[in-house]
Amino acid sequence: MYKYYESGLKSQALSLKEKFFNINFGYVFCIILLAVIGAVALYSAANGSWSPWAYRQSARFGVALGLMFVMALIDVKIYLKYSYVAYFLVLLLLIAVEVGGHVGMGAQRWIDLKLFKLQPSELMKIAMVMALAKYFHSCTLNKIESIRGIIAPALMALFPAALIIIQPDLGTALMLLFTTMVIFFVVGVQWWKFALLGGAGMVLAPIAWHFLHDYQKNRVLTFLNPERDPLGSGYHIIQSKIALGSGGIFGKGFLNGTQSHLNFLPEKHTDFIFTMLSEEFGMIGGTLVILINMIIIAYGYVFAFRTSSYFGKLVIIGLNTNYFMYVFINIAMVLGLLPVVGIPLPLISYGGTVMLSVMASFGIILCMDINRHLNLGRSSFGDD
């Protein structure tokens, strides 16, 4: 199947034709299938109309799919060379958000580009992974095991996370930090450092609580007891559970969801779209969405396992973990297993910046897999 890789590690890049024919189209098919389900869900959310959400989302996906293929066919050495440049450019965008960003829904997270509103925090999820991968690609194990060796990558994550928390967007900041911890674990940072960090987190948690916004505190308290304010902060999750339960095994049928179409279910086209799908298509439909996402994630980790370069492995693991966090947090949130945060379900929830960033991530993952036998100068910690 992958006839261009029969002779082991390659020192020269593949031609454009060779790259295209080495794209894993099973992976691409799962991505397209998920986007089709998203368009159907948005059609239903608008009570059987392509406007205003399904049509725009489909058009965005067409553009994003083209972006994914472009990102997949780019010379992998460009990603390695310009990872730090991309990181600092996105960091400047995050600073620009703090200086004069667009305010929406009580948060200052966007830059208004007139044609669309850009959310730099989504781009940082990609840029930070690339920068960390480049840093560790050039590190020895001895350097990583030293305290000095992890200070720089830790700051790479903490500084943008702090800027994102200020916006405020605690959910995205925590996703950024979790992805960083996964990369640290993969490269061999010792367990005691994670234990020390966890202990410090537990000590600082009571202090951090006082710095949370009132709505963030309410989310945590509502997660612990949704019935404390059933018509206020607990309304979202209570209605979500009602919709999920009423769907049963096979659902109420397409366009027949009562909680969503009678407007009891809030944010049915964004954060709670999985709930709407489960009400109409039941446990079968919800399980199908989870299964497709699991296949996409499994593909990613298989790609990482068979990629020769250390840079490629870390990029795939980081971006794949970031995608996993999207899916896990959103579904756990609507099931009441996590506090309600503004994390969408990729390719299904309505939204532009998230779709573009996720599809760009898929493109980069494909690029790493296409060039998995290309010699980038290092394939393990043993190589200097």
Stockholm file with secondary structure:
# STOCKHOLM 1.0

chainA/1-384         MYKYYESGLKSQALSLKEKFFNINFGYVFCIILLAVIGAVALYSAANGSWSPWAYRQSARFGVALGLMFVMALIDVKIYLKYSYVAYFLVLLLLIAVEVGGHVGMGAQRWIDLKLFKLQPSELMKIAMVMALAKYFHSCTLNKIESIRGIIAPALMALFPAALIIIQPDLGTALMLLFTTMVIFFVVGVQWWKFALLGGAGMVLAPIAWHFLHDYQKNRVLTFLNPERDPLGSGYHIIQSKIALGSGGIFGKGFLNGTQSHLNFLPEKHTDFIFTMLSEEFGMIGGTLVILINMIIIAYGYVFAFRTSSYFGKLVIIGLNTNYFMYVFINIAMVLGLLPVVGIPLPLISYGGTVMLSVMASFGIILCMDINRHLNLGRSSFGDD
#=GR chainA/1-384 SS CCGGGTTSCBSSCCCHHHHHHTSCHHHHHHHHHHHHHHHHHHHHHTTSCSTTTHHHHHHHHHHHHHHHHHHHHSCHHHHHHTHHHHHHHHHHHHHHHHHHCEEETTEEEEEECSSSEECHHHHHHHHHHHHHHHHHHTCCHHHHHSHHHHHHHHHHHHHHHHHHHHTTCHHHHHHHHHHHHHHHHHHTCCHHHHHHHHHHHHHHHHHHHHHSCHHHHHHHHHHHCGGGSTTTTTHHHHHHHHHHHHHTTTCSCTTCCHHHHTTCSTTTTTTTHHHHHHHHHHHHHHHHHHHHHHHHHHHHHHHHHHCCSHHHHHHHHHHHHHHHHHHHHHHHHHTTSSCCCSCCCTTTSSCSHHHHHHHHHHHHHHHHHHTTTBCCSCSSTTCC
#=GC SS_cons         CCGGGTTSCBSSCCCHHHHHHTSCHHHHHHHHHHHHHHHHHHHHHTTSCSTTTHHHHHHHHHHHHHHHHHHHHSCHHHHHHTHHHHHHHHHHHHHHHHHHCEEETTEEEEEECSSSEECHHHHHHHHHHHHHHHHHHTCCHHHHHSHHHHHHHHHHHHHHHHHHHHTTCHHHHHHHHHHHHHHHHHHTCCHHHHHHHHHHHHHHHHHHHHHSCHHHHHHHHHHHCGGGSTTTTTHHHHHHHHHHHHHTTTCSCTTCCHHHHTTCSTTTTTTTHHHHHHHHHHHHHHHHHHHHHHHHHHHHHHHHHHCCSHHHHHHHHHHHHHHHHHHHHHHHHHTTSSCCCSCCCTTTSSCSHHHHHHHHHHHHHHHHHHTTTBCCSCSSTTCC
//
